[in-house]
Amino acid sequence: MTDKIDKVSGPADTPPAGTLPPEAIRAIPVRHYGRWVSAIVTIVLVAAVGYAFSQGNVRWQTIPEKLFDPSIITGMWHTILISVASMALGLALGVLFAVMRLSKNPVTSTIAWFYIWFFRGTPVYVQLLIWFNLALIFPVLNLGFYKDEMTQVMTPFLAALLGLGLNEGAYMAEIVRAGIQSVDEGQTEASHALGMTQTQTMRRVVLPQAMRVIVPPTGNEFINMLKTSSLVVAVQYADLLRAAQDIAATSFAVMEMFFVASIWYLALTSVFSVGQYFLERRFARGSTRSLPPTPWQKLRSNLQNLSNWRR
């Protein structure tokens, strides 16, 4: 029986004598003409905007001259400082009030709800002005163990920090709360079954798993903080925008200095966006089968697809 099967199956594996093997299939990529049309339309619009600005009364040589002005560089570092400090304060308050909001204690949960309701419901610009003008209703700060004039205590930096940080804490509280609630309740029950306290469970089990949900919106909030920090000009803090305005007041290059400030804001947000991407990629490990490609991998893949399309 085996010999018969070999004799029947043997000739079927090889083509008959005198016949040619089948040709290899040549795959032709699909032509995406819509992409070319959208690219052409975009180029035309960008060229039109560029032509309009070229016809405007703009002293373009002033922009590279003032781009690295010492006062601009100092203001840029002040912007980074107030943004990082405010975000750190907002993150700490966000974790605290998120845990309080989820607490079964009605007092702590009500306090957290009121904090989130108030600071999310009022504009950050108004909050900055309130902190900066607090000396109008409290001329002297008297804490019992510390007493001083409010104008000496509430410096522009402190007013900016409280205005931005407390407002950010309300938004971060909701982000952290959503991240905590995304963790399955069975994780908490298993931790309690192992003898962990509520604090240990939150610190060792819940929060590490919630970071995958918390990190992406937190990165967006920090990038938004970089731009929102321009409002601290209202409390006379010497940030990037304030430095640009001071130079514009003496050089009469108002629009040019706004362009300089915009360039630096774009550069800062771009750098921190790259950092956010790699941070998200790190916390995505273990939750996805394959990590998202890095910007260099995306560029290499796009170039390879373009070369394949030309073929």
C-alpha positions in Angstrom: 0.0 0.0 0.0 2.8 2.4 0.8 4.6 1.8 -2.5 1.4 2.6 -4.4 0.9 5.9 -2.5 4.5 6.9 -3.2 4.1 6.1 -6.9 0.9 8.2 -7.1 2.0 11.1 -5.1 5.6 11.3 -6.5 4.8 12.6 -10.0 2.2 15.1 -8.6 4.9 16.9 -6.7 7.0 17.7 -9.8 5.6 19.4 -13.0 5.2 17.2 -16.0 8.0 17.1 -18.5 7.8 19.8 -21.1 5.7 22.3 -19.0 6.9 25.6 -17.6 6.6 26.6 -13.9 4.0 29.2 -13.1 5.1 32.8 -13.1 5.6 34.7 -9.9 2.7 37.1 -9.0 3.7 40.7 -9.3 1.9 42.8 -6.8 1.2 46.4 -7.9 0.5 48.9 -5.1 -2.8 50.7 -5.1 -2.5 54.2 -6.4 -3.8 56.7 -3.8 -4.5 59.7 -6.0 -6.4 61.4 -3.2 -3.1 61.8 -1.2 -1.5 63.6 -4.1 -4.5 65.9 -4.5 -4.5 66.7 -0.8 -0.7 67.3 -0.8 -1.0 69.7 -3.8 -3.9 71.6 -2.2 -1.9 71.9 1.1 1.2 73.1 -0.8 -0.9 75.8 -2.6 -2.5 77.0 0.7 0.9 77.2 2.5 2.4 79.1 -0.5 -0.6 81.5 -0.4 -0.2 82.1 3.3 3.6 82.6 2.8 3.0 85.0 0.0 0.6 87.0 2.1 3.1 87.4 4.9 5.8 88.3 2.5 3.7 91.2 1.3 3.1 92.4 4.9 5.0 95.0 6.8 7.2 92.6 8.8 10.9 93.1 9.5 11.9 89.5 9.1 15.6 90.2 9.9 14.5 91.1 13.4 13.3 87.6 14.2 16.7 85.8 13.9 18.4 88.8 15.6 16.2 88.5 18.7 15.6 84.8 18.7 18.6 84.2 21.0 18.5 87.4 22.9 19.6 87.0 26.5 16.3 88.2 27.9 14.4 85.8 25.6 16.6 82.9 26.8 16.0 83.8 30.4 12.3 84.1 29.9 12.3 80.7 28.2 14.0 79.1 31.2 11.5 80.9 33.5 8.6 79.4 31.4 10.0 75.9 31.8 10.5 76.5 35.6 7.0 77.7 36.3 5.5 75.0 34.0 7.4 72.1 35.7 6.8 73.4 39.2 3.1 74.0 38.5 2.7 70.6 36.9 4.4 68.9 39.9 2.1 70.7 42.3 -0.9 69.8 40.1 0.1 66.2 39.9 0.6 65.9 43.7 -2.8 67.5 44.4 -4.4 65.4 41.6 -3.3 62.2 43.2 -4.4 63.4 46.7 -7.8 64.6 45.7 -8.5 61.7 43.4 -8.0 59.3 46.3 -10.1 61.5 48.5 -12.8 61.6 45.8 -12.9 57.8 45.7 -12.9 57.5 49.5 -15.9 56.1 51.2 -15.6 58.9 53.8 -18.3 61.5 52.9 -16.3 64.3 54.4 -13.1 63.8 52.4 -15.1 63.0 49.2 -17.1 66.1 49.5 -14.0 68.3 50.1 -12.4 66.8 46.9 -15.6 67.3 44.9 -15.8 71.0 46.0 -12.1 71.6 45.2 -12.5 70.1 41.7 -15.8 71.9 41.1 -14.4 75.3 42.1 -11.0 75.3 40.3 -12.4 73.7 37.1 -15.4 76.1 37.1 -13.4 79.4 37.2 -10.9 80.6 34.6 -7.3 80.2 35.3 -6.7 83.9 34.4 -9.1 85.0 37.1 -7.4 82.7 39.6 -4.1 84.3 38.8 -5.4 87.7 39.3 -7.0 86.8 42.6 -3.8 85.4 44.0 -1.8 88.4 42.8 -4.2 90.9 44.3 -4.8 89.0 47.6 -3.1 91.9 49.5 -6.2 94.0 48.8 -8.2 92.0 51.3 -5.4 90.5 53.4 -2.8 93.3 53.8 -0.9 91.2 56.4 -0.4 87.5 56.4 -0.6 86.3 60.0 -0.3 82.6 60.6 0.6 82.8 64.3 4.1 81.5 63.8 4.7 83.6 60.7 3.7 87.2 60.1 4.6 89.4 57.1 3.0 91.8 54.6 1.2 90.0 51.8 2.9 92.0 49.1 6.2 90.5 50.3 4.8 87.0 50.5 2.8 86.8 47.3 5.6 87.3 44.8 4.9 87.0 41.1 6.4 83.5 41.1 4.3 82.3 44.0 1.1 83.8 42.5 1.8 82.1 39.2 2.6 78.8 40.9 -0.6 78.8 43.0 -2.7 80.0 40.1 -1.5 77.4 37.6 -0.8 74.6 40.1 -4.1 74.6 41.9 -6.0 74.8 38.7 -4.1 72.0 37.2 -4.6 69.9 40.3 -8.4 69.9 39.6 -7.9 68.5 36.2 -5.3 66.0 37.2 -7.6 64.7 40.0 -10.1 63.7 37.4 -7.4 62.1 35.2 -6.0 60.1 38.1 -9.5 59.1 39.2 -10.2 57.7 35.8 -6.9 55.8 35.8 -7.6 54.3 39.2 -11.1 53.2 38.2 -9.7 51.5 35.1 -8.0 48.9 37.3 -10.1 45.9 37.9 -11.5 45.7 41.4 -10.3 42.1 41.7 -6.8 43.5 42.0 -7.8 45.4 45.1 -9.6 42.4 46.6 -6.7 40.1 46.0 -4.3 42.7 47.6 -6.6 42.9 50.7 -6.7 39.1 50.8 -2.9 39.0 51.0 -3.0 41.3 54.0 -2.2 44.7 52.3 -3.6 47.8 53.8 -5.5 50.3 51.6 -2.5 52.6 51.3 -0.2 49.7 50.3 -2.7 48.5 47.8 -3.0 51.9 46.2 0.7 52.5 46.1 1.9 49.0 45.1 -0.9 47.6 43.0 -3.4 50.1 41.7 -1.4 53.2 40.8 1.4 51.2 38.9 -1.3 49.7 36.7 -3.3 52.9 36.4 -0.2 54.7 35.0 -0.9 53.3 31.6 -4.1 55.3 31.5 -2.8 58.3 33.4 0.4 59.0 31.5 -1.1 60.0 28.0 -3.5 62.7 29.2 -0.9 63.9 31.8 1.6 64.5 29.0 -1.1 66.5 27.1 -1.8 68.5 30.2 1.9 69.4 30.6 2.2 70.5 27.0 -0.9 72.6 27.6 0.7 74.0 30.7 3.6 75.3 28.7 1.2 77.3 26.6 -1.1 78.3 29.5 1.9 79.6 31.4 1.9 82.6 29.1 -1.0 83.9 31.2 1.4 84.6 34.1 2.2 87.9 32.3 -0.9 89.1 34.2 1.0 88.7 37.5 4.2 90.3 36.2 6.2 87.1 36.1 9.2 87.4 33.8 8.4 84.5 31.5 9.0 84.1 27.7 6.0 86.2 26.6 6.8 89.0 29.1 10.4 89.2 27.8 9.1 89.4 24.2 6.7 92.2 25.2 9.5 94.1 26.9 11.7 94.0 23.8 8.7 94.9 21.6 8.0 98.0 23.8 11.5 99.4 23.1 12.2 98.2 19.6 8.6 98.7 18.3 8.8 95.2 16.7 5.6 94.0 18.2 4.6 91.3 15.7 8.2 90.2 15.2 8.6 89.5 18.9 5.3 87.6 19.0 6.7 85.5 16.2 9.9 84.9 18.3 7.8 83.8 21.3 5.8 81.5 19.1 8.9 79.9 17.7 10.2 79.1 21.2 6.8 77.8 22.3 6.7 75.5 19.3 10.2 74.3 20.0 9.4 73.6 23.7 6.2 71.7 23.0 7.9 69.7 20.2 10.7 68.6 22.5 8.3 67.6 25.4 6.0 65.9 22.9 8.8 63.5 21.9 9.5 62.8 25.6 5.8 62.1 26.1 5.8 59.7 23.3 8.7 57.6 24.6 7.2 57.7 28.1 3.9 56.4 26.8 5.8 53.7 24.9 7.5 52.6 28.1 4.3 52.2 30.0 2.6 50.4 27.1 4.9 47.4 27.7 3.0 44.4 28.8 -0.4 45.8 27.7 0.1 45.5 23.9 1.5 42.7 21.8 3.9 45.0 20.0 5.1 48.4 21.0 4.3 51.4 18.8 7.1 52.3 16.4 9.5 55.1 17.3 9.6 58.3 15.1 12.7 57.0 13.4 11.1 53.7 12.7 8.0 55.5 11.3 10.3 57.6 9.0 12.2 54.6 7.8 8.9 52.7 7.1 7.5 55.6 5.1 10.7 56.0 3.1 10.6 52.3 2.3 6.9 52.4 1.2 7.8 55.4 -1.0 10.6 53.5 -2.7 8.4 50.5 -3.2 5.7 52.6 -4.7 8.1 54.1 -7.2 9.1 50.6 -8.4 
